[in-house]
Amino acid sequence: MGAQKSIHAGKAKIDFNVDLTHKLCAVLMLHSFRNSGSPFSLVIGTLCIKHSNIFGKCEKLDILWDKGLYDSNVLVAYKKPRPEWLGQQSVIIQHSISPEIGIHGFPVENFSRSDSRGVNLCRLAVGLDLSEPKSSNWSSKTSLKFEHVCPVSDEGRSISRDLHGLPVTCSGGSHDSRVVLKQESRFAKVNDRSFTRFSLQIEQGIPLLTKWLVFNRFKFVASKWIRLGPAFLLTSLTGGSVVGDIAPYQAFAIGGLGSVRGYGEGAVGSGRSCLVANSELTLPL
């Protein structure tokens, strides 16, 4: 069951969407969810508030709240009007909680909260995003953000070690802090017979304080999709590496639908560097 409502108040628009499908399945099928305590924890919902002229000079304010069974995300973005040739600039505040299943890989694609092995990441990010104007098939975005990452248990308590007694932060304490400069470039080209995509991400930790993480992390993804009669051939190459400080949740996790099918995220392995090559042939039935 679901409900969706849009409210217009001047130039402001509020979209409200709630999906109760997972709640009904959880109550009827999964015993662990029936003992979760608050019925609100079983609700999946989205709340979106957009204002296109908040201060009278075409400034935009977007507020997005997403809640799932295991995760939640709150995003506040403020955008000032800029000429098209300068790109789009946004001030971002984001708070999210999600299970970190990459630390302890599980050899199935479906997982429950217990399969996260008691490690969930609570992130707070504040910073600036700059999306450069698109040029042909290329697009790029640069961001500078302060991030505070705190691992928490399934009950919401701050933790520094997992169920095996191993540290889940780089600092060894209850949280990691860092300032990250990130550059992301994307290329995409599509036609009736093929689709080509390439992306490159480079992150640099800036040591403004001695306790903050200092690292360089890069990742690339190249994929090619070709139509062969009724079938589809997809080839992809994914790789990356981290130099410097690294927390367990920053490691590259191999496994999952986007990596090695038949395994959960991180179930094949994880580490500072990775290289995964895939070829898949899809036949419609």
C-alpha positions as CSV (number, residue, x, y, z in Angstrom):
1,M,0.0,0.0,0.0
2,G,1.2,3.5,-0.7
3,A,0.1,7.1,-0.6
4,Q,1.4,10.2,-2.4
5,K,0.4,13.8,-1.9
6,S,1.6,17.1,-3.4
7,I,0.9,20.4,-1.8
8,H,1.4,23.7,-3.6
9,A,1.9,26.9,-1.4
10,G,3.0,29.7,-3.6
11,K,6.2,28.6,-5.3
12,A,6.9,25.9,-2.6
13,K,6.1,22.3,-3.4
14,I,5.8,19.5,-0.8
15,D,5.8,15.9,-2.0
16,F,4.9,13.2,0.6
17,N,5.2,9.5,-0.2
18,V,4.8,6.5,2.1
19,D,5.2,2.9,1.2
20,L,3.8,0.3,3.6
21,T,4.5,-2.8,1.6
22,H,7.6,-3.8,3.4
23,K,5.9,-3.2,6.8
24,L,3.1,-5.6,6.0
25,C,5.6,-8.3,4.7
26,A,7.8,-7.8,7.8
27,V,4.9,-8.1,10.2
28,L,3.5,-11.3,8.6
29,M,6.8,-13.1,7.6
30,L,9.8,-12.0,9.7
31,H,9.8,-12.7,13.4
32,S,12.7,-10.4,14.1
33,F,10.7,-7.4,12.8
34,R,7.7,-8.2,15.0
35,N,10.0,-7.8,18.0
36,S,11.5,-4.6,16.9
37,G,9.5,-2.5,19.3
38,S,8.3,0.7,17.6
39,P,5.9,0.2,14.7
40,F,7.4,3.3,13.1
41,S,10.6,1.4,12.5
42,L,8.8,-0.8,10.0
43,V,7.6,2.1,7.8
44,I,9.4,3.1,4.6
45,G,8.8,6.7,3.6
46,T,10.0,9.7,1.6
47,L,9.4,13.4,2.4
48,C,10.5,16.0,-0.2
49,I,10.2,19.8,0.3
50,K,11.3,22.1,-2.5
51,H,11.3,25.9,-2.6
52,S,12.4,27.6,-5.9
53,N,12.6,31.2,-4.6
54,I,13.3,31.1,-0.9
55,F,14.9,34.6,-0.6
56,G,13.4,36.2,-3.6
57,K,16.4,35.9,-5.9
58,C,15.7,32.5,-7.4
59,E,17.6,30.6,-4.7
60,K,16.5,27.0,-4.3
61,L,16.1,25.0,-1.1
62,D,15.7,21.3,-1.2
63,I,15.0,19.1,1.8
64,L,14.8,15.3,1.3
65,W,14.1,12.7,3.9
66,D,14.3,9.0,3.1
67,K,13.6,6.2,5.6
68,G,14.0,2.5,5.0
69,L,13.8,-0.6,7.2
70,Y,17.5,-0.4,8.0
71,D,18.7,3.0,6.9
72,S,17.7,6.7,6.8
73,N,19.0,9.8,5.0
74,V,18.3,13.5,5.5
75,L,19.7,15.9,2.9
76,V,19.4,19.7,2.9
77,A,20.7,21.5,-0.3
78,Y,20.9,25.3,-0.9
79,K,21.5,26.4,-4.5
80,K,22.3,29.9,-5.6
81,P,21.5,31.0,-9.2
82,R,24.6,31.1,-11.4
83,P,25.2,31.5,-15.1
84,E,25.1,28.3,-17.1
85,W,28.7,28.5,-18.1
86,L,29.8,28.6,-14.4
87,G,27.9,25.4,-13.4
88,Q,25.7,24.7,-10.4
89,Q,27.0,25.4,-6.8
90,S,25.3,23.9,-3.8
91,V,25.7,24.0,0.0
92,I,25.0,20.5,1.3
93,I,24.2,19.2,4.8
94,Q,23.6,15.4,5.0
95,H,23.0,12.9,7.8
96,S,22.6,9.2,7.1
97,I,22.5,5.9,8.9
98,S,23.1,2.6,7.0
99,P,24.3,-0.9,7.7
100,E,27.9,-1.5,6.8
101,I,27.7,-5.0,5.3
102,G,31.0,-4.5,3.4
103,I,33.1,-5.0,6.5
104,H,31.7,-8.5,7.1
105,G,30.8,-10.0,3.7
106,F,27.8,-12.4,3.7
107,P,27.5,-14.9,0.9
108,V,23.9,-14.1,-0.1
109,E,22.4,-11.1,-1.8
110,N,19.5,-10.7,0.6
111,F,20.4,-9.6,4.2
112,S,18.6,-8.6,7.4
113,R,19.8,-6.3,10.1
114,S,21.4,-9.1,12.0
115,D,23.6,-9.9,8.9
116,S,25.2,-6.5,9.2
117,R,27.0,-8.0,12.2
118,G,26.1,-5.1,14.4
119,V,27.9,-2.4,12.5
120,N,26.0,0.6,11.1
121,L,27.5,3.8,9.9
122,C,26.2,7.2,11.1
123,R,27.5,9.9,8.8
124,L,27.3,13.7,9.0
125,A,28.6,15.7,6.0
126,V,28.7,19.5,5.5
127,G,30.2,21.0,2.5
128,L,30.1,22.5,-1.0
129,D,29.3,20.8,-4.3
130,L,30.2,22.4,-7.7
131,S,28.8,20.7,-10.8
132,E,30.6,21.9,-13.9
133,P,28.6,22.5,-17.1
134,K,28.2,19.5,-19.3
135,S,30.5,19.3,-22.3
136,S,29.3,16.9,-25.0
137,N,29.1,13.5,-23.3
138,W,31.3,14.5,-20.3
139,S,30.1,15.8,-16.9
140,S,32.1,16.5,-13.7
141,K,31.6,17.5,-10.1
142,T,33.9,18.8,-7.5
143,S,33.1,18.8,-3.7
144,L,34.7,19.8,-0.5
145,K,33.2,18.4,2.6
146,F,33.8,17.8,6.3
147,E,32.7,14.3,7.3
148,H,32.1,12.8,10.7
149,V,31.6,9.1,10.7
150,C,30.5,7.2,13.8
151,P,29.8,3.4,13.8
152,V,26.8,2.5,15.9
153,S,25.2,-0.8,16.9
154,D,21.8,-2.0,15.8
155,E,20.4,-0.5,19.0
156,G,22.0,2.9,18.1
157,R,24.8,2.9,20.6
158,S,28.2,4.2,19.6
159,I,30.8,1.5,19.1
160,S,34.5,1.3,18.3
161,R,34.8,-2.5,17.8
162,D,32.8,-5.2,16.1
163,L,31.4,-8.4,17.6
164,H,34.8,-10.0,17.0
165,G,36.7,-7.3,19.0
166,L,38.2,-5.8,15.9
167,P,38.3,-2.0,15.4
168,V,35.8,-0.5,13.0
169,T,37.4,3.0,12.8
170,C,40.8,4.1,11.6
171,S,41.4,6.1,14.8
172,G,40.5,3.2,17.0
173,G,38.0,5.4,18.9
174,S,34.3,5.8,18.5
175,H,34.5,8.1,15.4
176,D,36.6,9.3,12.4
177,S,36.7,12.9,11.2
178,R,38.0,14.1,7.9
179,V,37.9,16.9,5.3
180,V,37.6,15.4,1.8
181,L,38.3,17.0,-1.6
182,K,36.6,14.9,-4.2
183,Q,36.6,15.1,-8.0
184,E,34.3,13.0,-10.1
185,S,34.2,12.8,-13.9
186,R,31.7,10.8,-16.0
187,F,31.4,9.9,-19.7
188,A,28.3,8.4,-21.2
189,K,27.4,7.7,-24.8
190,V,24.3,5.8,-26.0
191,N,22.7,4.8,-29.2
192,D,20.3,2.1,-30.4
193,R,23.0,-0.6,-30.5
194,S,25.4,0.1,-27.7
195,F,26.0,2.0,-24.5
196,T,29.4,3.2,-23.2
197,R,30.1,4.5,-19.7
198,F,33.2,5.6,-17.8
199,S,33.6,7.2,-14.4
200,L,36.6,8.3,-12.4
201,Q,36.5,9.3,-8.7
202,I,39.5,10.8,-6.8
203,E,39.3,11.7,-3.1
204,Q,41.9,13.4,-1.1
205,G,41.9,13.7,2.7
206,I,43.1,17.1,3.9
207,P,44.9,17.0,7.3
208,L,43.6,20.3,8.8
209,L,44.0,18.6,12.2
210,T,46.5,16.0,13.2
211,K,43.8,13.4,14.2
212,W,41.9,13.7,10.9
213,L,42.4,11.0,8.2
214,V,44.9,11.6,5.5
215,F,44.5,9.5,2.4
216,N,44.2,9.4,-1.4
217,R,41.5,7.1,-2.9
218,F,40.7,6.6,-6.5
219,K,38.2,4.4,-8.3
220,F,37.2,3.9,-11.9
221,V,34.4,2.0,-13.7
222,A,34.4,1.3,-17.4
223,S,31.5,-0.6,-19.0
224,K,30.3,-1.3,-22.5
225,W,26.9,-2.7,-23.4
226,I,26.2,-4.1,-26.9
227,R,23.1,-5.5,-28.5
228,L,23.6,-8.8,-30.2
229,G,20.3,-9.6,-31.9
230,P,17.8,-10.4,-29.1
231,A,20.7,-10.7,-26.6
232,F,22.8,-8.2,-24.7
233,L,26.5,-8.4,-24.0
234,L,27.9,-6.3,-21.1
235,T,31.6,-6.0,-20.3
236,S,32.9,-4.0,-17.4
237,L,36.2,-3.2,-15.6
238,T,36.3,-1.8,-12.1
239,G,39.3,-0.9,-10.0
240,G,40.7,1.3,-7.4
241,S,43.2,1.8,-4.6
242,V,43.7,3.7,-1.3
243,V,47.0,5.2,-0.1
244,G,47.4,6.5,3.4
245,D,44.9,6.2,6.3
246,I,42.1,3.7,5.7
247,A,39.1,2.7,7.9
248,P,37.4,-0.7,7.3
249,Y,34.4,0.9,5.8
250,Q,36.6,2.7,3.2
251,A,38.0,-0.6,1.8
252,F,36.9,-1.9,-1.6
253,A,34.4,-4.7,-1.2
254,I,34.1,-7.4,-3.9
255,G,30.8,-9.2,-4.3
256,G,27.2,-8.3,-5.1
257,L,25.1,-7.6,-8.2
258,G,27.5,-4.9,-9.4
259,S,30.6,-7.0,-8.8
260,V,30.4,-10.8,-8.5
261,R,26.9,-12.2,-8.7
262,G,25.9,-14.9,-6.3
263,Y,27.7,-13.3,-3.4
264,G,26.8,-10.5,-0.9
265,E,28.7,-7.2,-0.8
266,G,32.2,-7.9,0.5
267,A,31.7,-11.7,0.6
268,V,34.5,-12.4,-1.9
269,G,36.9,-10.1,-0.1
270,S,37.9,-6.5,0.7
271,G,41.1,-4.5,0.8
272,R,43.0,-1.4,-0.1
273,S,43.0,-2.2,-3.8
274,C,40.8,-4.1,-6.2
275,L,40.4,-5.0,-9.8
276,V,37.3,-6.7,-11.1
277,A,36.5,-7.7,-14.7
278,N,33.0,-8.8,-15.7
279,S,31.4,-10.2,-18.9
280,E,27.7,-11.0,-18.9
281,L,25.4,-12.2,-21.7
282,T,21.7,-11.6,-21.1
283,L,19.1,-13.6,-23.1
284,P,15.4,-12.5,-22.9
285,L,12.9,-15.3,-22.1
